[in-house]
C-alpha cells in the first residue's frame, strides 16, 4: 500500500508543480514517446531474461503491492510452533513428531498456527529439516551447511525480479534520450519551418528525456527496491527457523532455542524477550490444558 501512496505523491508533486509554474499538461501528452520508451525497455527486458524470469516477475508484482506478511504476529506464531514441536520431541522423543512432520496438513499442532500452515514454503522448510533431524544421520554442522546452501538458492531466485527491474530502471533514462534524439532529428529535418513550429518540435523531443527519467526513478526503481526488501524479509524468516533448529540440535532446550531465533530478526518485527517468554508460557499452559 505504501508504494501506491508513494506513486501518487510522485505524480501529484511533479505534475502539480509543473502546472503551478504555468505549464500545460497537454504539452506532456506524447503517447508515442511512451510507446517508444516503454516498448524499448520492455523489449530489452524480454531479450535479457527467459520465460522463468518473466513468470517470477509476474508473480512478484501483485505481491509487492500488498502488505508484507512477515510481521511480529507471524514471528510469534512461528516461534510458538517451533517451541511446541521441539518441546514434544525433547519430552517424548523425536519419533513422536514424525506424523506431524510427514503430514502437516493433518497435524493438530500445525492446525493451531494457520498463518504458518498457509505458507507452503515455510512449512516445507521446517518439515524438511526436522525430517533430517529425526533420521539422525547428519550432524548439526552438515545440516547447517545444507541450510546455508538452500537459503542462498532461495535468495538468488527471489532476487531475479528485483534485479531485472533494477536493470530496466537503469535503462529507462537512456531510452528517454533515444526518444529525445529522434525528436531533435525530426526538428532539424524541419529547419525550414517557422520558429514557433521548431520550438514545438523541440519541446516534444525533450518530453522523452523527462519521461525516461521519471519512469526510472519515480516508479520502476522504487518498485525494484520494494521487491528487494520483501525478499530480505522472506529470507529472514527462514534464518529464524535455521537458527532455532540448530540451537536445539546443539543441546539447548526449546525455550532457549527460540530465543536464539528471536535474536536474528529485524528490530521492527522482533518481539521483546518478555513478549516471547510470555507467549511461550501461554503456549505451555494451553498444551498442558
C-alpha positions as semicolon CSV with decimal commas, in nm:
position;residue;x (nm);y (nm);z (nm)
1;X;0,000;0,000;0,000
2;X;0,282;0,243;0,082
3;X;0,427;0,202;-0,265
4;X;0,094;0,310;-0,419
5;X;0,086;0,612;-0,188
6;X;0,440;0,694;-0,296
7;X;0,344;0,674;-0,664
8;X;0,055;0,914;-0,601
9;X;0,285;1,159;-0,419
10;X;0,537;1,146;-0,705
11;X;0,268;1,209;-0,966
12;X;0,089;1,488;-0,779
13;X;0,404;1,673;-0,676
14;X;0,575;1,662;-1,015
15;X;0,279;1,734;-1,241
16;X;0,114;1,964;-0,986
17;X;0,429;2,175;-0,959
18;X;0,458;2,187;-1,337
19;X;0,103;2,321;-1,367
20;X;0,155;2,564;-1,077
21;X;0,457;2,706;-1,260
22;X;0,240;2,781;-1,561
23;X;0,299;2,467;-1,764
24;X;0,030;2,295;-1,969
25;X;-0,026;1,923;-1,925
26;X;-0,121;1,893;-2,290
27;X;0,240;1,960;-2,385
28;X;0,344;1,647;-2,193
29;X;0,088;1,426;-2,363
30;X;0,307;1,241;-2,610
31;X;0,170;0,884;-2,635
32;X;0,421;0,772;-2,895
33;X;0,707;0,885;-2,671
34;X;0,566;0,648;-2,408
35;X;0,540;0,370;-2,666
36;X;0,899;0,430;-2,774
37;X;1,042;0,436;-2,421
38;X;0,818;0,172;-2,265
39;X;0,834;-0,058;-2,567
40;X;1,212;-0,027;-2,588
41;X;1,251;-0,105;-2,217
42;X;1,007;-0,399;-2,242
43;X;1,187;-0,540;-2,544
44;X;1,523;-0,511;-2,368
45;X;1,377;-0,685;-2,061
46;X;1,242;-0,973;-2,270
47;X;1,575;-1,006;-2,452
48;X;1,773;-1,013;-2,127
49;X;1,553;-1,268;-1,946
50;X;1,395;-1,607;-2,001
51;X;1,044;-1,741;-1,954
52;X;1,108;-1,842;-1,593
53;X;1,229;-1,494;-1,501
54;X;0,924;-1,335;-1,658
55;X;0,695;-1,571;-1,465
56;X;0,873;-1,484;-1,139
57;X;0,821;-1,114;-1,211
58;X;0,451;-1,159;-1,289
59;X;0,416;-1,347;-0,961
60;X;0,612;-1,090;-0,761
61;X;0,437;-0,778;-0,891
62;X;0,094;-0,837;-0,726
63;X;0,262;-0,948;-0,402
64;X;0,471;-0,632;-0,365
65;X;0,157;-0,419;-0,377
66;X;0,021;-0,599;-0,071
67;X;0,119;-0,568;0,292
68;X;0,415;-0,785;0,387
69;X;0,303;-1,099;0,575
70;X;0,627;-1,105;0,775
71;X;0,516;-0,911;1,082
72;X;0,556;-0,963;1,457
73;X;0,239;-1,171;1,480
74;X;0,366;-1,421;1,224
75;X;0,702;-1,448;1,400
76;X;0,529;-1,509;1,734
77;X;0,325;-1,788;1,574
78;X;0,634;-1,932;1,412
79;X;0,835;-1,941;1,733
80;X;0,541;-2,085;1,925
81;X;0,507;-2,362;1,665
82;X;0,880;-2,440;1,680
83;X;0,868;-2,442;2,059
84;X;0,576;-2,688;2,066
85;X;0,739;-2,922;1,815
86;X;1,080;-2,914;1,982
87;X;0,935;-2,945;2,331
88;X;0,736;-3,251;2,228
89;X;1,045;-3,400;2,065
90;X;1,255;-3,340;2,376
91;X;0,991;-3,471;2,616
92;X;0,869;-3,775;2,423
93;X;1,142;-3,832;2,163
94;X;1,195;-3,716;1,806
95;X;0,993;-4,002;1,662
96;X;0,676;-3,869;1,828
97;X;0,666;-3,571;1,591
98;X;0,717;-3,783;1,279
99;X;0,345;-3,789;1,193
100;X;0,326;-3,408;1,235
101;X;0,624;-3,364;1,005
102;X;0,511;-3,610;0,738
103;X;0,156;-3,475;0,716
104;X;0,148;-3,117;0,848
105;X;-0,195;-3,058;0,690
106;X;-0,338;-3,324;0,922
107;X;-0,128;-3,231;1,224
108;X;-0,319;-3,089;1,524
109;X;-0,004;-2,893;1,615
110;X;0,026;-2,719;1,279
111;X;-0,351;-2,661;1,276
112;X;-0,307;-2,428;1,576
113;X;-0,099;-2,194;1,359
114;X;-0,296;-2,130;1,037
115;X;-0,076;-1,845;0,912
116;X;0,228;-2,071;0,916
117;X;0,038;-2,363;0,765
118;X;-0,082;-2,138;0,483
119;X;0,278;-2,058;0,381
120;X;0,383;-2,368;0,188
121;X;0,749;-2,265;0,172
122;X;0,777;-2,215;0,548
123;X;0,610;-2,548;0,623
124;X;0,833;-2,726;0,374
125;X;1,148;-2,572;0,522
126;X;1,051;-2,672;0,877
127;X;0,942;-3,026;0,790
128;X;1,236;-3,100;0,560
129;X;1,498;-3,023;0,823
130;X;1,307;-3,178;1,111
131;X;1,286;-3,491;0,899
132;X;1,664;-3,485;0,869
133;X;1,689;-3,437;1,245
134;X;1,468;-3,740;1,301
135;X;1,680;-3,954;1,070
136;X;1,982;-3,891;1,294
137;X;2,226;-3,943;1,009
138;X;2,350;-3,584;0,981
139;X;2,546;-3,370;1,224
140;X;2,442;-3,013;1,312
141;X;2,735;-2,885;1,102
142;X;2,620;-3,081;0,795
143;X;2,260;-2,962;0,834
144;X;2,377;-2,601;0,879
145;X;2,580;-2,624;0,557
146;X;2,278;-2,762;0,372
147;X;2,056;-2,487;0,515
148;X;2,302;-2,218;0,405
149;X;2,303;-2,356;0,052
150;X;1,923;-2,361;0,039
151;X;1,897;-2,007;0,177
152;X;2,147;-1,888;-0,082
153;X;1,947;-2,055;-0,362
154;X;1,624;-1,907;-0,225
155;X;1,772;-1,556;-0,214
156;X;1,911;-1,580;-0,567
157;X;1,579;-1,700;-0,708
158;X;1,372;-1,445;-0,515
159;X;1,603;-1,164;-0,629
160;X;1,557;-1,235;-1,001
161;X;1,255;-1,000;-1,047
162;X;1,404;-0,713;-0,843
163;X;1,739;-0,733;-1,023
164;X;1,565;-0,740;-1,362
165;X;1,355;-0,435;-1,270
166;X;1,667;-0,255;-1,148
167;X;1,826;-0,312;-1,490
168;X;1,512;-0,179;-1,660
169;X;1,526;0,126;-1,433
170;X;1,888;0,186;-1,530
171;X;1,796;0,167;-1,899
172;X;1,489;0,389;-1,899
173;X;1,678;0,724;-1,896
174;X;1,882;0,602;-2,194
175;X;1,564;0,517;-2,384
176;X;1,438;0,864;-2,291
177;X;1,749;1,008;-2,452
178;X;1,686;0,795;-2,762
179;X;1,335;0,941;-2,782
180;X;1,475;1,293;-2,738
181;X;1,741;1,243;-3,005
182;X;1,483;1,115;-3,251
183;X;1,268;1,418;-3,172
184;X;1,562;1,653;-3,233
185;X;1,636;1,478;-3,563
186;X;1,276;1,536;-3,661
187;X;1,304;1,901;-3,561
188;X;1,627;1,952;-3,757
189;X;1,467;1,795;-4,062
190;X;1,204;2,072;-4,039
191;X;1,452;2,359;-4,014
192;X;1,272;2,541;-4,292
193;X;0,963;2,577;-4,070
194;X;0,881;2,892;-3,869
195;X;1,047;2,929;-3,523
196;X;0,719;2,853;-3,347
197;X;0,693;2,515;-3,521
198;X;1,057;2,431;-3,446
199;X;1,013;2,525;-3,081
200;X;0,710;2,297;-3,057
201;X;0,902;2,007;-3,212
202;X;1,200;2,055;-2,979
203;X;0,977;2,076;-2,670
204;X;0,813;1,750;-2,770
205;X;1,157;1,594;-2,810
206;X;1,252;1,696;-2,455
207;X;0,945;1,517;-2,320
208;X;1,118;1,188;-2,400
209;X;1,407;1,263;-2,164
210;X;1,161;1,375;-1,895
211;X;0,950;1,058;-1,922
212;X;1,251;0,826;-1,921
213;X;1,392;0,977;-1,603
214;X;1,051;0,998;-1,433
215;X;0,962;0,635;-1,506
216;X;1,306;0,517;-1,395
217;X;1,344;0,697;-1,063
218;X;0,982;0,770;-0,978
219;X;0,826;0,430;-1,046
220;X;1,041;0,137;-1,159
221;X;1,335;0,186;-0,921
222;X;1,113;0,215;-0,608
223;X;0,924;-0,095;-0,722
224;X;1,252;-0,285;-0,750
225;X;1,361;-0,168;-0,404
226;X;1,028;-0,274;-0,252
227;X;1,068;-0,621;-0,404
228;X;1,420;-0,650;-0,263
229;X;1,302;-0,556;0,088
230;X;1,028;-0,819;0,067
231;X;1,287;-1,076;-0,043
232;X;1,505;-0,988;0,257
233;X;1,207;-1,040;0,487
234;X;1,127;-1,379;0,332
235;X;1,490;-1,482;0,385
236;X;1,495;-1,358;0,744
237;X;1,205;-1,581;0,847
238;X;1,394;-1,884;0,714
239;X;1,705;-1,775;0,903
240;X;1,494;-1,763;1,220
241;X;1,392;-2,126;1,167
242;X;1,750;-2,226;1,085
243;X;1,899;-2,071;1,399
244;X;1,626;-2,217;1,622
245;X;1,665;-2,572;1,492
246;X;2,045;-2,560;1,507
247;X;2,037;-2,430;1,865
248;X;1,817;-2,725;1,961
249;X;2,046;-2,971;1,782
250;X;2,341;-2,826;1,974
251;X;2,177;-2,915;2,305
252;X;1,983;-2,603;2,404
253;X;1,632;-2,651;2,548
254;X;1,338;-2,541;2,329
255;X;1,277;-2,220;2,524
256;X;1,636;-2,106;2,472
257;X;1,638;-2,230;2,111
258;X;1,350;-1,999;2,016
259;X;1,536;-1,716;2,191
260;X;1,825;-1,778;1,952
261;X;1,578;-1,749;1,665
262;X;1,435;-1,426;1,806
263;X;1,776;-1,258;1,807
264;X;1,823;-1,283;1,429
265;X;1,502;-1,093;1,346
266;X;1,490;-0,733;1,230
267;X;1,422;-0,493;1,517
268;X;1,093;-0,369;1,368
269;X;0,938;-0,718;1,381
270;X;1,137;-0,872;1,667
271;X;0,929;-0,937;1,980
272;X;1,094;-0,843;2,307
273;X;1,234;-1,107;2,541
274;X;0,941;-1,065;2,780
275;X;0,686;-1,082;2,496
276;X;0,835;-1,405;2,368
277;X;0,864;-1,551;2,717
278;X;0,500;-1,470;2,792
279;X;0,390;-1,615;2,459
280;X;0,583;-1,936;2,525
281;X;0,437;-1,955;2,877
282;X;0,086;-1,923;2,735
283;X;0,168;-2,192;2,482
284;X;0,282;-2,420;2,765
285;X;-0,042;-2,357;2,957
286;X;-0,261;-2,430;2,656
287;X;-0,081;-2,756;2,579
288;X;-0,099;-2,874;2,941
289;X;-0,471;-2,798;2,949
